[in-house]
């Protein structure tokens, strides 16, 4: 099955998970890039934070707003499955991932979703993504940010990829 992993990442956590999924599935990978990049959100050890830009991004996510994104380099029509990943911002899909799903809605084949989050796992994010994609996902994974930071996220990824390969 020809698979594409597409993701948006601001802090690098969603990128890390996406790269692991792509490696486990021997899938192609593509980053959703905003035309006007947001301030990077990172904490600790003097790493830069996004300040007010992050608050505006969270507000846009809650309001269901998209953002201007660069043209995708891969055509989803060339794939049997597309796996889309997003960070959870204020309990919602990131604006960039929202825009991607809306743009690709009519061309998407089977889909699976994953998210990275700071709080508790919530099925709301996957309902939002399904509505935007116009499809129910065949599998989902919700990965805690702390697990990505510690490297403990790989079990979540293995569970997702096993389901996508039809394993138990």
N, C-alpha and C positions, 0 to 999 in steps of 0.2 A: 504494500500500500504506500503510495507516494504521499508524503506528509510535509506540511509546512508549519513551522512554529513562528508565530508573529507575536511581538510583545512591545509594550511601552514600559520604560523604566526611567525613573528620575534619580533614585538613590543608588541603583545598581543591583538591588536585591532581586527584582523581577528578571533582570538580565541574567543573573546567575542561575536562577531556576530554569529559565528558557533555554539557556545553553546546555544544561544538564539533560533536560527533556529531549532536545534535539540530538544530543550525543547518544542517548539511550535508544532512540528510535531511528538513528541514521537519517534524520530529517534535515531539510533545508531550514534556514532561519532568517528572519527579517525583523529589524527594529522599526517600530513606528516612530518617525521623527517629526517633531513639531516644526513648523516654518519659523516660529519665533520661540526658541527654547526657553523654558522656565528656569528660574534659579534652582540650582541643585540643592536637594534636601539631604543633608548628612549631619550626624551628630557625633560629638565626642572627639577627643584628642585634637582639638583645633581645626577639625574639618569644617568647611563652610556650610552655612545653613541658608535656606531660601528666604527667611524673614517674611515680610508682607506678601511676597509673591506666592508663598505656600498657602497663606490664608485665602488669597484670591482664587487659587487653584481649587482649594477645598470647596469654596463657595460655588465655583462653576460646576464642580462635580455634583454637589447637592441640588443645584438648579437644573441639572440635566443638560448642561451646555457642552458643546463639542469645542474643538480647537482646530485651527488651520494645521493640516499635516502635509508633509511632502508626499509626492506620488510614490506609490508602492513599486518596488522593483520586480516583485514576483506576481504573476497572475494566479489568483486562487483557482481559476478554471483549470489550471494544469495539475491540480492536486486532488487526491481522493479524500483527504482530511486536512483541515486547518485547525491548529490549536492556538487559541488566543489568550494572552496573559496580560494582566493589568495589576497595578497596585490598587489597593482600596483606599480611596480618599473620602473621608467623612462618610463612610458607609456606602459609597457609590463607585461606579466605574470612573476611571480617570477620563478627562475630556478627550485626550488623544485616542485612547482605545475606543471611546464612544464614537468618535468621528470615523475611525477605521471600520468598525462594524456597520455603521450606517452606509458608508460608501460601498462596501463589499457585499451587502445584504443579498442582492439578487444573484450573485455569482458564487456564493459560498457552497462548498460541498458539505459533507459531514463535518461537525464541529465538536471540539472539546474546549474546555475553559480552565484556566488556573488563575489564582490571584495570590498576591502577597499582602499580608495584613499585620497591623499592630495589635488590634483588639481580638475579640472573640470571633470565631468562624460564624458567618451568617450566610444563609442560602439566598438572601436578597441580591447579592452581587451577581449570582449566576442567573437569577430571574431577569435582572436588568440586561445582562449580556445576551440571554436567549431572545428577549424581546427585540433588542437592537439587531441581532443577526437574523431574526425571523425563523429560528430553528432551536430545537431542544438539543442540548449537548449530549453526546454519548457517554461522556465522563467529565468529572470536574475534580479539582484539587485546590484546597485552601491551605496556604503555607504561612506559618507564623514568621514574622520578621526576625524574631529572636532565634528561630531555628535556622534561618538562612545565615545569620551572623555567626552562629556557633558551628555550622556545617551539619546540623542534625536534620536538615530538610530532605535529605536523599531518600529516606523511607517513604515520605509523601510522594516524591517523584516516581519511585519504583512502583508504588501502588497504582498510580495513574497510568504509567506506561504499560504495566502488566494488563490492566483493564483494556487499554487501547489495542493491545496485541491479542486480546481474547483469552488471556490466561486468568486463572482464578487467584 
